């Protein structure tokens, strides 16, 4: 579904988004940057968010306010500030609210379209349902709609192309991996396995919810409901799946506790969303603005 020429009211951002400067040509890297602008992003925003309904009951989870803007707007700003302007929102639960909030995306100088589920399809099923929007793309991004990872998408694309795997995943080392499954990576950064949630409070490498896929991945997803983590990723291990570790701001608003933490670090999230990392020093993460775990 695509809302043609609809301008919908949205909540105003608390500050003006910084004007992105045109980057200077940088040889081969500039070629990758030009390709980044042609890569679409599928945002998975169709889940019910059951654990968060105690504090956000009348809205879909991605529209939960952080500061005074919807959490999903942070993801849209992050993508757009780094040159991604083609977005497909995979909607389901309370889809009308998301579609009315973001419209056709022109407020963010973006092209936003919608792949609405008639029944719950799971994360992989939602990606498969959006296949019609991805026909002209050799690679595409997938982003979880309830988590935020500070990441330089240009470098992520370079990593993806360099390793020539069918899929690349952003991962994050956390001091307490109890509520997450963990990712097992070898010395070449190839993913060799996944461990289910164990409740163990030890440190671990977790899936940060940002992926780059070759379009060929879609043939591994059947029609109907299926999960990225449980159904697709195990199939891709033999095809070549790689992990890029990042150490910036990370938040998953899936629980009331983490939703409250998102409010406390809102300014960090906002600044990370509007940043254009390829224009900044590689030492920015050393300035102290790292994740609060």
C-alpha positions in Angstrom: 0.0 0.0 0.0 1.4 3.5 -0.9 -0.2 6.7 0.3 -0.1 9.0 -2.7 0.4 12.7 -2.1 -0.8 12.5 1.5 0.5 15.0 3.9 -0.2 13.9 7.5 0.5 15.8 10.7 3.4 14.5 12.7 5.0 15.6 15.9 7.6 18.2 15.5 11.2 17.3 16.3 12.7 19.3 19.2 15.5 20.7 17.2 16.3 21.3 13.6 18.0 18.5 11.8 21.5 19.5 10.9 22.0 20.1 7.2 24.0 17.4 5.6 27.1 18.6 3.7 27.9 17.0 0.4 30.8 14.7 1.0 34.1 15.1 -0.8 34.9 12.4 -3.4 37.0 9.7 -1.8 37.9 7.3 -4.5 36.4 3.8 -4.2 34.6 4.7 -1.0 32.7 7.4 -2.9 31.4 4.7 -5.3 30.0 2.8 -2.3 28.4 5.9 -1.0 26.6 6.6 -4.3 25.3 3.0 -4.2 24.1 3.5 -0.6 21.6 6.0 -1.9 20.0 3.4 -4.1 19.6 0.8 -1.3 16.1 0.5 0.2 15.5 -0.1 3.9 12.7 -2.4 5.2 11.6 -1.3 8.7 10.0 -4.1 10.7 7.2 -2.2 12.5 4.3 -4.7 12.6 4.7 -6.4 16.0 2.3 -6.0 18.9 4.9 -5.2 21.5 3.2 -7.2 24.2 5.7 -6.5 26.9 5.5 -2.8 26.4 1.7 -2.6 26.4 1.6 -1.9 30.1 3.0 1.6 29.5 2.1 2.1 25.8 -1.3 0.5 25.3 -3.0 2.6 22.6 -0.2 2.9 20.1 2.0 0.4 18.1 5.3 0.1 19.8 7.4 2.0 17.2 5.2 5.1 17.8 6.0 5.1 21.5 7.3 8.6 22.3 10.9 9.1 23.2 11.4 12.6 24.3 8.5 14.1 22.3 8.9 12.3 19.0 8.0 8.7 18.0 10.8 6.2 18.4 10.3 5.2 14.8 11.1 8.8 13.7 14.6 8.4 15.2 15.1 5.5 12.8 13.8 7.4 9.8 16.1 10.3 10.6 19.0 8.0 11.0 18.5 6.4 7.7 17.8 9.7 5.9 20.8 11.6 7.4 23.1 8.9 5.9 21.6 9.0 2.5 19.0 6.2 2.6 15.7 7.7 1.3 13.8 4.6 0.0 12.0 3.0 3.0 9.4 0.3 3.2 7.6 0.0 6.5 6.3 -3.5 7.1 3.2 -2.7 9.2 0.7 -4.9 10.9 -0.6 -4.2 14.4 -2.4 -0.7 14.4 -1.0 -0.1 10.9 -3.2 2.9 10.3 -1.5 4.9 13.0 1.9 4.4 11.5 0.8 5.1 7.9 -1.1 8.2 9.0 1.9 9.5 11.0 4.6 9.1 8.3 2.5 9.4 5.1 4.6 9.2 2.0 7.7 10.4 3.8 8.1 13.7 2.1 8.5 15.5 5.4 11.8 13.7 5.7 12.7 14.1 2.0 12.1 10.4 1.7 10.0 7.9 -0.2 8.1 5.8 2.3 5.9 2.9 1.2 4.0 0.3 3.1 3.8 -3.5 3.1 0.8 -4.2 5.3 0.3 -7.7 6.8 -3.2 -9.0 6.7 -2.1 -11.5 9.4 1.0 -11.8 11.5 3.9 -13.0 9.4 6.9 -12.8 11.7 10.1 -10.9 11.0 11.2 -13.1 8.0 7.7 -13.3 6.6 7.4 -9.6 6.7 10.6 -9.2 4.7 9.3 -11.7 2.1 6.0 -9.9 1.8 7.9 -6.7 0.9 9.7 -8.5 -2.0 7.8 -6.5 -4.6 9.4 -3.3 -3.5 12.9 -4.8 -3.7 13.0 -6.0 -7.3 15.5 -3.5 -8.6 17.9 -3.8 -5.6 21.0 -6.1 -5.4 21.2 -5.4 -1.7 18.8 -4.0 0.9 18.8 -3.0 4.5 16.5 -4.4 7.2 16.0 -2.6 10.5 14.1 -3.6 13.6 11.5 -1.0 14.4 11.9 -1.3 18.2 15.7 -1.0 18.5 18.2 1.7 17.7 21.9 1.0 16.9 24.3 3.8 16.2 26.0 2.7 13.0 27.9 4.2 10.0 25.9 2.7 7.2 28.5 3.5 4.6 31.1 1.5 6.4 28.5 -1.3 7.0 27.9 -1.4 3.2 31.7 -1.5 2.6 32.0 -4.4 5.1 29.1 -6.2 3.4 30.6 -5.9 -0.1 34.1 -6.7 1.1 33.1 -10.0 2.7 30.8 -11.0 -0.2 28.4 -12.9 2.1 24.7 -13.1 1.5 24.0 -11.3 4.7 25.7 -9.0 7.2 24.6 -8.3 10.7 25.5 -5.4 13.1 26.3 -6.9 16.5 27.0 -5.3 19.9 28.9 -6.6 22.9 26.9 -6.1 26.1 27.9 -6.7 29.7 24.7 -8.6 30.5 23.3 -10.8 27.7 20.7 -12.5 29.8 17.6 -11.2 27.8 19.2 -11.8 24.4 20.4 -14.6 22.3 24.0 -14.3 21.4 26.0 -14.5 18.2 29.0 -16.7 17.7 31.7 -15.2 15.4 35.0 -16.6 14.2 38.3 -14.8 13.6 37.3 -13.9 10.1 34.1 -12.2 11.4 32.0 -15.0 9.9 28.9 -15.9 11.9 29.2 -19.6 12.9 26.2 -20.0 15.1 23.6 -18.6 17.5 22.9 -19.3 21.1 19.4 -19.0 22.5 18.6 -16.9 25.6 19.9 -18.7 28.7 19.3 -16.2 31.4 23.1 -16.1 32.0 24.1 -12.6 33.1 27.6 -12.9 31.5 28.8 -10.6 28.7 28.0 -11.6 25.1 27.8 -10.5 21.5 24.2 -9.8 20.5 22.2 -9.1 17.4 21.7 -5.3 17.1 18.8 -5.5 14.7 20.4 -3.9 11.6 21.1 -6.1 8.5 22.3 -5.9 4.9 21.0 -8.7 2.7 21.7 -9.7 -0.9 18.5 -10.0 -2.7 19.1 -13.7 -3.2 18.3 -14.2 0.5 14.6 -13.9 -0.4 14.6 -17.3 -2.0 15.4 -18.8 1.4 12.2 -17.4 2.9 9.0 -19.3 2.3 5.6 -17.7 1.9 3.7 -17.2 5.1 4.9 -16.7 8.7 8.6 -17.2 9.6 11.3 -15.7 11.8 14.6 -14.2 10.8 16.3 -15.5 14.0 14.8 -18.9 14.2 14.1 -19.8 10.5 16.2 -17.8 8.1 19.6 -17.2 9.8 20.4 -20.9 10.4 19.9 -21.4 6.7 22.3 -18.6 5.8 25.2 -19.8 7.9 26.4 -22.1 5.1 25.9 -19.3 2.5 28.1 -16.8 4.2 26.9 -14.5 7.0 29.2 -11.9 8.6 29.1 -9.7 11.7 30.3 -6.1 12.1 30.8 -5.2 15.7 29.7 -1.7 16.7 30.1 0.0 20.1 27.9 3.1 19.9 24.6 3.9 21.4 22.2 0.9 21.5 18.7 0.6 22.9 15.9 -1.9 22.5 12.6 -0.5 23.8 10.9 -3.9 24.1 10.5 -3.7 27.9 9.2 -1.0 30.2 12.6 -0.8 31.9 14.4 -0.1 28.6 11.7 2.2 27.4 12.3 4.3 30.6 16.1 4.2 29.8 15.4 5.5 26.3 13.8 8.6 27.9 17.0 9.1 30.0 19.3 8.9 27.0 17.0 10.7 24.5 19.5 13.4 23.6 22.2 10.8 22.8 19.7 8.9 20.6 18.7 12.1 18.8 22.2 13.2 18.1 23.1 9.7 16.9 20.0 9.8 14.6 20.9 13.0 12.9 24.7 12.3 12.6 26.3 11.7 9.2 29.2 9.5 10.4 31.1 9.4 7.1 31.6 13.1 7.4 33.0 12.9 10.9 36.2 11.8 12.6 36.6 8.1 13.2 37.4 8.9 16.8 33.9 10.2 17.5 33.0 7.2 19.6 36.0 7.8 21.9 34.5 11.1 23.0 32.5 9.3 25.7 29.1 9.1 23.9 28.8 5.4 24.1 26.1 3.0 25.1 24.7 3.1 28.6 24.2 -0.5 29.6 
